[in-house]
């Protein structure tokens, strides 16, 4: 049964979100949750497992790496850019 939203997870790294998705734990009740899951999949495929979700909209997600750098991920096309490039 899908019972959790991303905000309910204790691990909101790309790995935690992606693994919760793969195990069927997430409800993905909102467009923001879906975008975050898709972005976590993009990051997982690229080896950015430890990036922490900061915020999500229907279109974009923002993440923080272990060096306190911030990144934006477009879950639709997989494009990742540095927050400072905005």
N, C-alpha and C positions, 0 to 999 in steps of 0.2 A: 504494500500500500504506500502510495506517495503521500508522505505526511509533512515533510519539512520544506521550508522555504530557505533560500540562501541565508537570510538573516538569522535563521535558527541554528545554522551550523557552527560548531566550535572551531572548525578549521576552514577559513575562507581564503586559503591559498588556492592557486590554480589547481594544484594536486587535490586538495580537499574537496573542492567543488566538483572537479571532473570525476573523482572516485565516487562521490555521493551520487552523481548523475548515473554513472555506469552501474552502480548497485541498485538503482531504482528508488533511492531515498527521497529525491526531490520532487516537489509538486510542480515546480515551474509554472506557478499560477499567474504570473504577470509577464508582460513583454520584457521587463527589466531582468527578471530571473532568467528568461530564455536567452537574452543577449549575454548575460554573465556566463551562463553555461557554455554557450557557443564560443565565447572568447576564451574561457578556461581550456576548451578543447584545442583552440589555436595555440595557446601558450604551451600546453602540454606537448603537442606535436613538435614544438620548437625547443623544448627542454627548459622552459621557464617555469618549473614546477613551484618554486618558492615565492613567486610574485603574489602579493596580497591584494585582493579586490578592495578598492576604495569606494567606487560609485558605479552605478549603471543606469543608462537610459535605454530607451527602445533601440537606439542607433549605435551608441558607443559605450565603452566601459573604460574606467581608469584603474590603474594598478600601481603598486609601489614595489620596487625591488629591494633587495637586502642592503643596497648602498644608498637608500633613501632617494633614489631617482623615481620619477613618476612617468608613466607611460599611458598612452591611449591606444586601445585596441578596437578596431572595427570588426565585429564578429561576422559581418557579411562577406567581406573580401579578405580578411586576415591581415590587413595592413596594420602595422605597429609603428607608432612614432613617439618621439620624446615629447613630453608635456610642454617643454620650452619651445618647441617648434610651432605651437598654436599661435 
